[in-house]
Amino acid sequence: MLAGVRDGVPIALGYLVVSFTLGIIAREAGLNDFEGAIASFFNLASAGEYAGFMTIKADAPYLEIVLITLVANARYMLMTCVLSQKFSDKTPFVHRIFVGFGATDEIFGITVRRKGALNPYYNYGAMLIAVPAWTIGTAIGIDMGNILPNHAVSALGVALYGMFLAVIIPPIKEEKILGILILISFVASFIAANLPLVSEVSAGTRTIVLTLIIAGGAAYFKPVAEDKK
């Protein structure tokens, strides 16, 4: 668990900043600090929360809010499927549920890099510090967001990209093919976001389709050697 807490510290710092900007959006949607904190605690996803807050702001019905949040967060179904393959056969089901609950992009990134079977207490350690930071940051953003000038708020939003770089660069140094796949995913995502018809599909759905295609192609043309599994 201590290793998870250690690896979760930089994630928590980034979450505190990024969720602060989400708090500003939540305030514009009419949520108070308690409501925003609850939404962040049970969502743990910037894209999903942004979509949800904007839907609330548009005064959409509950069903529409649920559906758009589900679509925006659908990529986590793939991530948790990957994590499920790393568990030991003796791991109780309850651990799988709680690890799946905290499978954010960044926690997923540090988890898949670990060798051997997945120890759920490593994830609990990361969640122990990252989840409260995400939740508290949203509440602070709601309470204090209007104090900062607009250009400062916009600048805070780039923190998430720095976190992604910190997650992907170390494994690229070990496996060059990962760097190629990441580059392909960047280009494919850009093209899909700008193509007619395809761009009208939600970002979450595009991410899932591209992930299946790119990962499936990599598994077929560059399979992992059996002794590396």
C-alpha positions in Angstrom: 0.0 0.0 0.0 2.9 2.4 0.8 4.2 2.0 -2.8 0.7 3.0 -4.1 0.7 6.0 -1.8 4.1 7.0 -3.1 3.2 6.7 -6.7 -0.1 8.4 -6.1 1.4 11.6 -4.8 2.1 13.2 -8.2 -1.3 12.0 -9.4 -3.0 13.6 -6.4 -1.2 16.9 -7.0 -2.3 17.0 -10.6 -5.8 16.0 -9.7 -6.0 18.8 -7.2 -5.3 21.3 -10.0 -7.4 19.7 -12.7 -10.4 19.1 -10.5 -10.2 22.8 -9.4 -11.1 23.8 -13.0 -13.9 21.3 -13.1 -15.2 22.9 -9.9 -15.5 26.2 -11.8 -17.7 24.4 -14.4 -19.7 22.8 -11.7 -20.4 26.1 -10.2 -21.6 27.5 -13.5 -24.0 24.5 -13.7 -25.5 25.5 -10.4 -23.9 22.9 -8.0 -22.7 23.8 -4.6 -19.4 22.6 -3.1 -21.0 19.5 -1.4 -22.8 18.5 -4.6 -19.7 19.0 -6.7 -17.6 17.0 -4.3 -20.1 14.1 -4.3 -20.2 14.1 -8.1 -16.4 14.0 -8.3 -16.0 11.3 -5.7 -18.4 8.9 -7.6 -17.2 9.8 -11.1 -13.4 10.3 -11.0 -13.2 11.3 -14.6 -12.6 14.7 -16.1 -14.3 14.1 -19.4 -17.2 12.4 -17.8 -17.7 15.1 -15.2 -17.3 17.8 -17.8 -20.0 16.2 -20.0 -22.2 15.7 -16.9 -21.8 19.3 -15.6 -22.5 20.7 -19.0 -25.6 18.6 -19.4 -26.8 19.7 -15.9 -26.2 23.3 -17.0 -28.4 22.7 -20.0 -31.2 21.6 -17.6 -31.3 18.1 -19.3 -33.4 15.3 -17.8 -31.8 12.8 -15.5 -31.8 10.0 -18.1 -29.8 12.1 -20.5 -27.3 13.0 -17.8 -26.8 9.3 -17.0 -26.4 8.3 -20.6 -23.9 11.0 -21.6 -21.8 10.3 -18.5 -21.9 6.6 -19.3 -20.8 7.2 -22.9 -18.0 9.6 -21.9 -16.7 7.1 -19.4 -17.1 4.0 -21.5 -13.4 3.6 -22.0 -13.0 2.5 -18.4 -14.7 -0.7 -19.3 -11.7 -1.6 -21.4 -9.3 -0.5 -18.7 -10.9 -2.6 -16.0 -11.0 -5.6 -18.4 -7.2 -5.2 -18.7 -6.8 -5.0 -15.0 -8.9 -8.0 -14.4 -6.4 -10.1 -16.3 -3.6 -9.0 -13.9 -5.4 -10.3 -10.7 -4.4 -13.6 -9.2 -7.1 -16.3 -9.5 -7.4 -16.2 -5.7 -8.2 -12.5 -5.5 -11.7 -12.0 -3.9 -14.3 -10.4 -6.1 -14.8 -7.5 -3.7 -11.2 -6.3 -4.4 -12.0 -6.4 -8.1 -15.0 -4.1 -7.6 -13.1 -1.5 -5.5 -10.0 -1.5 -7.8 -12.4 -1.0 -10.8 -14.0 1.9 -9.0 -10.7 3.7 -8.8 -9.4 2.8 -12.2 -8.8 6.4 -13.5 -6.5 7.0 -16.5 -3.5 7.8 -14.4 -4.0 5.0 -11.7 -4.5 2.6 -14.6 -1.3 3.8 -16.1 0.9 3.2 -13.0 -0.9 -0.1 -12.3 -0.3 -1.8 -15.7 3.4 -0.9 -15.5 3.9 -3.1 -12.4 5.3 -6.5 -12.9 3.6 -9.7 -11.8 0.1 -10.2 -10.4 -1.9 -7.2 -9.3 -1.9 -6.5 -5.6 -5.2 -4.6 -4.9 -3.6 -2.8 -1.9 -1.2 -1.0 -4.3 -4.3 0.5 -6.0 -5.8 1.3 -2.6 -2.7 3.2 -1.6 -2.9 5.3 -4.8 -6.6 5.8 -4.4 -6.2 6.8 -0.8 -4.4 10.0 -1.7 -5.6 10.6 -5.3 -9.4 10.3 -4.8 -9.6 12.8 -1.9 -7.5 15.3 -3.8 -9.8 15.0 -6.8 -12.9 15.4 -4.6 -11.5 18.3 -2.5 -10.2 20.1 -5.6 -13.6 20.2 -7.1 -15.1 21.7 -3.9 -12.4 24.3 -3.7 -12.9 25.2 -7.4 -16.6 25.8 -6.7 -15.9 28.0 -3.7 -12.9 29.9 -5.1 -13.0 29.6 -8.8 -14.4 33.1 -9.5 -11.5 34.7 -7.6 -8.9 33.8 -10.2 -8.7 35.6 -13.6 -9.8 33.6 -16.7 -6.3 33.2 -18.2 -5.1 31.6 -14.9 -8.0 29.2 -14.9 -7.2 28.2 -18.5 -3.6 27.6 -17.7 -4.4 25.2 -14.9 -6.2 23.0 -17.4 -2.9 21.9 -19.0 -1.8 20.0 -15.9 -3.6 16.9 -16.9 -1.5 16.6 -20.1 1.7 16.7 -18.0 0.4 13.8 -15.9 -0.2 11.8 -19.1 3.4 12.4 -20.2 4.7 11.2 -16.9 2.7 8.0 -17.3 3.7 7.1 -20.9 7.3 8.2 -21.2 8.9 5.6 -18.8 7.4 2.5 -20.5 8.3 3.9 -24.0 11.9 3.8 -23.0 11.6 0.1 -22.4 9.3 -0.8 -25.3 9.8 1.3 -28.5 6.7 -0.2 -30.0 4.6 1.6 -27.3 5.9 4.9 -28.6 4.9 4.0 -32.1 1.4 3.0 -31.0 0.9 6.1 -28.9 1.9 8.2 -31.9 -0.5 6.3 -34.1 -3.3 6.8 -31.5 -2.6 10.6 -31.4 -2.8 10.9 -35.2 -5.9 8.6 -35.4 -7.7 10.5 -32.6 -7.0 13.8 -34.4 -8.3 12.5 -37.7 -11.4 10.9 -36.2 -12.2 14.2 -34.4 -12.1 16.1 -37.6 -13.6 13.7 -40.1 -17.2 14.3 -41.3 -19.8 12.0 -39.6 -17.1 10.4 -37.4 -16.5 13.6 -35.6 -20.2 13.7 -34.6 -19.7 10.5 -32.5 -19.0 11.1 -28.9 -15.3 11.3 -27.8 -15.7 8.3 -25.5 -17.1 6.1 -28.2 -14.3 7.2 -30.6 -11.8 6.4 -27.9 -13.2 2.9 -27.5 -13.3 2.1 -31.2 -9.8 3.4 -31.8 -8.4 1.5 -28.8 -9.9 -1.8 -30.0 -8.5 -1.3 -33.5 -5.0 -0.1 -32.5 -4.6 -2.6 -29.7 -6.0 -5.4 -31.8 -3.6 -4.6 -34.6 -0.7 -4.4 -32.2 -1.6 -7.8 -30.7 -1.8 -9.4 -34.1 1.3 -7.9 -35.7 3.5 -7.5 -32.6 2.3 -10.0 -30.0 3.9 -10.0 -26.6 6.3 -13.0 -26.2 4.9 -15.7 -23.9 7.7 -15.3 -21.4 6.9 -11.6 -20.9 3.3 -12.2 -19.9 
